[in-house]
């Protein structure tokens, strides 16, 4: 196996940790995220070119605040602390950290105060994004303050020991020049060459998958979306026809999706696909359940059971391939660090404990746009590469409350209209997702001369790079207007359409 140039990120629980990884990969440097408490020998074994300590929600003063293995501070290579990571550096290396009186959250202006390796080539003043409680009052000995904001030390460094800290978040888009800060760290300071790219990822993955699966058989859980399609293509490249794909109708797919996806996979992608209509059993288990987490768990469990049954029918199958992505991993369980659990994503958190198949998740370390690029390079048709993400628990998390056949039918029709109108207006590719949500309320309307008392559909469209953060999309009024007109005219049982104007955070993209 080729030794990859690697930068490691220690995760102290920030919701932005994944974004740091993304930015590093965008700079063509391979990186991995490890839990903050990873023992030093495991870190050292990866021979990192540099270490990044992420932000985190805790205060260094709190007794249960996370700390890395102390040997991390003696790492010979460069170390960059971001936000909480910077405070750890200051705290540990003898600086003075001030406990928070109040949090600072939002845009700030960073002013450079002296020459700096980390801020090399950047303007005197730049916009940065702050999100911190504590701040540094005095840096440790040997460090100089290289930039300030109105409220805090913005950046500090000790270039002789190659220790760097930034109070702001260079990884978020609200720090427009943040990428340059990270590039300075990766190339100027760590001396990386930037040799990681999608082609090298494909070559390495195919080799790894081949070695792991050996001569065994594998099953792939297709969802119709880009993630599982790419996972299937990668595995197919590695083990050929020993891969069988299964596409399950879980009863909460979009309109005509089961038939259309089956046909495309077989005809365009030449994969060996079995279609399983399990809608009745999913819907009967969902009946009467309105709690979002319960719905997710039920669908996750049932999904795996159906796969296991298929696996048994096929005889000796040992592996189950899933298109799990990095954001799914981090938001489901705090496997990589102490980040808070937000939702149980069905591909990860909902898995039953006693699964008899071994998981193969070749995209586990990738972000959505990286997966799309892998798909393109593997020859996936554009229609699939550009497809909006669709959650594993499907329309069940877009029906607030109980999932019933009437509601499902209504939502399917409304959702189809949203997709058609967005495509017609040419904005499909410009939004991350656009869909309809059925709300559990009825409202009064008037149609013809009569009073109506019917359901409300919420339209959601967001722009995002990776689903981790998202802004509501300012769809043109004409598009909203035609969506609304068509839904109330064509979908029986709906007399009101509203547009969701919330971003993530504080909302999430799906309603449940
Ligand atoms: P949220 O709602 O967490 O969604 O802001 C972020 C992105 O993830 C998709 N999503 C899922 N994808 N299984 C998936 O494969 C799931 O259980 C799941 N839940 C949400 C969502 O559509 C959005 O793109």
Boltz pocket constraint, residues with backbone or C-beta under 6 A from the ligand:
constraints:
  - pocket:
      binder: B
      contacts: [[A, 328], [A, 331], [A, 343], [A, 344], [A, 345], [A, 346], [A, 347], [A, 389], [A, 390], [A, 391], [A, 392], [A, 393], [A, 433], [A, 466], [A, 467], [A, 468], [A, 504], [A, 507], [A, 508], [A, 509], [A, 510], [A, 511], [A, 512]]
      max_distance: 6.0
